[in-house]
Amino acid sequence: MRQRELQHGIPITDENDNRLGESPKAAQQAISQVVVSRILMASPGMAIPPFLMNHLEKKAFLKKFPWMSAPIQVGLVGFCLVFATPLCCALFPQKSSMSVSRLEPELQEKIRANHPGVERVYFNKGL
């Protein structure tokens, strides 16, 4: 899905949103942050409902109404996602940054030649 970004890079800017170029290393950092947040976003919905359902299946209510198991599971997963989604999206800022020294050597040279005061570059990490 984001293969092009890994090959050609994503736009990087200075603190004033002046475009400085495109960096595959910035794309790698952005995609890594998105992957971590998405894994963490899904984890509560996969971990919490099974424990609760295991406990609830031993109760008289679900023994009496076994057809309620699926709606309860869906509700529990939805409840987990309601909280996990915004929390995990907030783990990393939407506008991430990295040091110029971590960029590709040719891009570092270009930035230092054309924008000598810039030490950090910024990029949109995506969702």
C-alpha positions as CSV (number, residue, x, y, z in Angstrom):
1,M,0.0,0.0,0.0
2,R,2.8,2.4,0.9
3,Q,5.4,0.8,-1.3
4,R,5.9,4.0,-3.4
5,E,6.7,6.0,-0.3
6,L,9.4,3.5,0.8
7,Q,10.9,3.6,-2.7
8,H,10.7,7.3,-3.5
9,G,10.2,8.9,-0.1
10,I,7.6,11.2,1.5
11,P,7.6,15.0,1.5
12,I,9.7,16.6,4.2
13,T,9.4,20.2,5.3
14,D,11.1,22.6,7.7
15,E,9.2,24.1,10.7
16,N,7.6,26.7,8.4
17,D,6.2,24.0,6.1
18,N,8.7,24.9,3.3
19,R,9.2,21.7,1.3
20,L,12.8,20.5,1.4
21,G,12.5,17.2,-0.6
22,E,11.4,13.6,-0.3
23,S,13.0,11.1,2.0
24,P,12.6,7.3,2.1
25,K,14.1,7.2,5.6
26,A,11.3,9.6,6.8
27,A,8.8,7.2,5.1
28,Q,10.4,4.3,6.9
29,Q,10.0,6.0,10.3
30,A,6.4,7.1,9.5
31,I,5.3,3.7,8.4
32,S,6.9,2.1,11.5
33,Q,5.0,4.5,13.8
34,V,1.7,3.7,12.0
35,V,2.4,-0.1,12.2
36,V,3.1,0.1,16.0
37,S,-0.1,2.2,16.6
38,R,-2.3,-0.1,14.5
39,I,-1.0,-3.2,16.3
40,L,-1.6,-1.6,19.7
41,M,-5.0,-0.4,18.5
42,A,-6.2,-4.0,17.7
43,S,-4.6,-5.6,20.8
44,P,-7.2,-4.7,23.5
45,G,-10.1,-5.9,21.2
46,M,-8.3,-9.3,20.8
47,A,-7.2,-9.7,24.4
48,I,-9.9,-8.3,26.7
49,P,-13.2,-9.8,25.2
50,P,-12.0,-13.5,25.4
51,F,-11.2,-13.1,29.1
52,L,-14.6,-11.5,29.8
53,M,-16.4,-14.0,27.7
54,N,-14.7,-16.9,29.4
55,H,-16.0,-15.5,32.7
56,L,-19.5,-14.7,31.4
57,E,-20.0,-18.1,29.8
58,K,-19.8,-19.6,33.3
59,K,-22.7,-17.4,34.5
60,A,-26.3,-18.4,34.5
61,F,-27.3,-15.7,32.0
62,L,-25.3,-17.0,29.1
63,K,-26.3,-20.6,29.9
64,K,-29.9,-19.5,29.7
65,F,-29.4,-17.3,26.6
66,P,-26.5,-18.7,24.6
67,W,-27.5,-16.8,21.5
68,M,-26.4,-13.6,23.4
69,S,-22.8,-14.6,23.2
70,A,-22.1,-13.2,19.7
71,P,-23.8,-9.8,20.4
72,I,-22.0,-9.4,23.7
73,Q,-18.6,-10.2,22.0
74,V,-19.3,-7.7,19.3
75,G,-20.2,-5.1,21.9
76,L,-17.1,-5.8,23.9
77,V,-14.8,-5.5,20.9
78,G,-16.6,-2.2,19.9
79,F,-16.2,-0.9,23.4
80,C,-12.5,-1.7,23.3
81,L,-12.0,0.0,19.9
82,V,-13.9,3.1,21.1
83,F,-11.1,3.8,23.6
84,A,-8.1,2.1,21.9
85,T,-8.4,3.9,18.6
86,P,-8.0,7.5,19.7
87,L,-5.4,6.5,22.4
88,C,-3.3,4.7,19.9
89,C,-3.6,7.3,17.2
90,A,-2.3,9.8,19.8
91,L,0.9,7.7,20.5
92,F,2.8,9.5,17.8
93,P,2.2,13.1,16.6
94,Q,0.6,13.4,13.2
95,K,3.4,15.7,12.1
96,S,6.5,13.8,13.1
97,S,10.1,15.0,13.0
98,M,13.6,13.7,12.6
99,S,17.1,15.1,12.7
100,V,18.6,16.1,9.4
101,S,21.6,13.9,10.2
102,R,19.3,10.8,10.0
103,L,18.3,11.6,6.4
104,E,19.9,10.2,3.2
105,P,23.4,11.8,2.7
106,E,22.5,13.5,-0.6
107,L,19.4,15.0,1.0
108,Q,21.5,16.2,4.0
109,E,23.9,17.9,1.6
110,K,21.1,19.6,-0.3
111,I,19.4,20.8,2.9
112,R,22.6,22.1,4.5
113,A,23.5,23.9,1.3
114,N,20.1,25.5,0.7
115,H,18.8,25.8,4.2
116,P,21.8,26.0,6.6
117,G,19.8,26.7,9.8
118,V,17.6,23.6,9.5
119,E,18.4,20.9,12.0
120,R,15.0,19.0,12.1
121,V,12.7,18.1,9.3
122,Y,9.0,17.4,9.6
123,F,6.7,15.0,7.8
124,N,3.1,13.7,7.9
125,K,3.2,10.2,9.2
126,G,-0.2,9.2,7.8
127,L,-2.8,7.1,9.6
